[in-house]
Structure formats: structure tokens, C-alpha cells
């Protein structure tokens, strides 16, 4: 898993590539948490995310909760296999997916 951050003022785009699972989720959480401090709009670009596990979902949930208090979070470019996981787990009901 790799993550590429691009900042434009208080807007942060995080492009996540590869697999977000038990092994890689702690790494994403560690990198993302300090970046959220000055972020009012978080955009997660999942166009290159191939797989997400429950551990990855937990990181997204944590980010969504943090952004609820200070701004907004949008998920973009979700691949069909990841969208299936969002649908089965109910994440489509509370994530802002474009």
C-alpha cells in the first residue's frame, strides 16, 4: 500500500494504492492522523485501491469521524470490488461517495 498526499490549503487529497488490510492499515492511520490536524476537506482517491479489509474500513471510519467534527470527507473513484465491500458493510450509507 502506498499513499500520496496532496494539499491545497485546508484541502487534503490522499490517493491510496494497493491493498488496505491488516498489515497496511496501521501505516495509513499513522500517516493520515497528523495530516488531518489542519484539514477541513479530506478527499480519499481510491482509484488505485484494489482491496479493503475490515481493518481498512476501521481506518476510513476513524477518518470520517474526525472529519465530522472539523469539516468533510469525500471518497472518490471507488473501484467496483471496493464498492462491493462498502455496500455489504453499509459504508455506502454514511460515506460521501462520488
C-alpha positions as CSV (number, residue, x, y, z in Angstrom):
1,X,0.0,0.0,0.0
2,X,1.2,3.5,-0.8
3,X,-0.4,6.8,-0.1
4,X,0.3,10.1,-1.9
5,X,-0.8,13.3,-0.1
6,X,-1.5,16.5,-2.0
7,X,-2.5,19.6,0.0
8,X,-4.2,22.7,-1.3
9,X,-4.7,25.0,1.7
10,X,-7.0,23.2,4.1
11,X,-8.0,20.6,1.4
12,X,-6.1,17.3,1.5
13,X,-6.3,14.6,-1.1
14,X,-5.0,11.2,-0.2
15,X,-4.5,8.8,-3.1
16,X,-4.3,5.2,-1.8
17,X,-2.9,2.5,-3.9
18,X,-2.7,-1.3,-3.4
19,X,-4.3,-3.2,-0.6
20,X,-5.6,-1.7,2.6
21,X,-5.6,-4.7,5.0
22,X,-4.5,-5.8,8.5
23,X,-0.8,-5.3,7.5
24,X,-1.1,-1.9,5.8
25,X,-3.9,-0.2,7.8
26,X,-1.7,0.9,10.7
27,X,0.7,2.5,8.3
28,X,-2.1,4.5,6.7
29,X,-3.5,5.5,10.0
30,X,-0.1,6.7,11.2
31,X,0.5,8.8,8.1
32,X,-3.1,10.2,7.9
33,X,-3.7,11.2,11.5
34,X,-1.2,14.1,11.7
35,X,-2.3,15.4,8.2
36,X,-5.9,15.8,9.4
37,X,-5.0,18.4,12.0
38,X,-5.2,21.3,9.6
39,X,-7.6,19.8,7.1
40,X,-11.2,21.0,6.6
41,X,-11.8,18.9,3.5
42,X,-10.4,15.4,3.1
43,X,-10.7,13.6,-0.3
44,X,-9.8,10.0,-0.5
45,X,-8.9,8.9,-4.0
46,X,-9.4,5.2,-4.2
47,X,-8.9,4.7,-7.9
48,X,-5.9,2.5,-7.3
49,X,-7.1,0.7,-4.2
50,X,-7.5,-3.0,-5.1
51,X,-8.7,-4.4,-1.8
52,X,-10.0,-3.2,1.6
53,X,-10.4,-5.4,4.7
54,X,-12.3,-4.7,7.9
55,X,-9.1,-3.2,9.3
56,X,-9.0,-0.8,6.3
57,X,-12.7,0.1,6.9
58,X,-11.9,0.9,10.5
59,X,-9.3,3.5,9.3
60,X,-11.9,5.1,7.0
61,X,-14.4,5.2,9.8
62,X,-11.9,6.8,12.1
63,X,-11.1,9.4,9.5
64,X,-14.8,10.1,8.8
65,X,-15.4,10.6,12.5
66,X,-12.5,13.0,12.8
67,X,-13.6,15.0,9.7
68,X,-17.2,15.2,11.0
69,X,-16.0,17.5,13.7
70,X,-13.8,19.7,11.6
71,X,-15.1,19.6,8.0
72,X,-16.0,17.0,5.5
73,X,-14.7,13.8,3.9
74,X,-15.3,12.6,0.3
75,X,-14.4,9.3,-1.2
76,X,-13.8,9.3,-5.0
77,X,-13.1,6.9,-7.8
78,X,-14.1,3.7,-6.0
79,X,-13.4,0.5,-7.9
80,X,-16.2,-2.0,-8.2
81,X,-14.6,-4.6,-5.9
82,X,-14.1,-2.0,-3.2
83,X,-17.6,-0.6,-3.7
84,X,-19.0,-4.1,-3.2
85,X,-17.4,-4.1,0.3
86,X,-18.8,-0.7,1.1
87,X,-22.3,-1.9,0.1
88,X,-22.1,-5.2,2.0
89,X,-20.9,-3.4,5.2
90,X,-23.3,-0.5,4.9
91,X,-20.5,2.1,4.5
92,X,-22.4,3.5,1.4
93,X,-25.0,4.8,3.9
94,X,-22.7,7.2,5.7
95,X,-19.7,7.8,3.4
96,X,-19.9,10.7,0.9
97,X,-19.0,8.7,-2.3
98,X,-18.6,10.5,-5.6
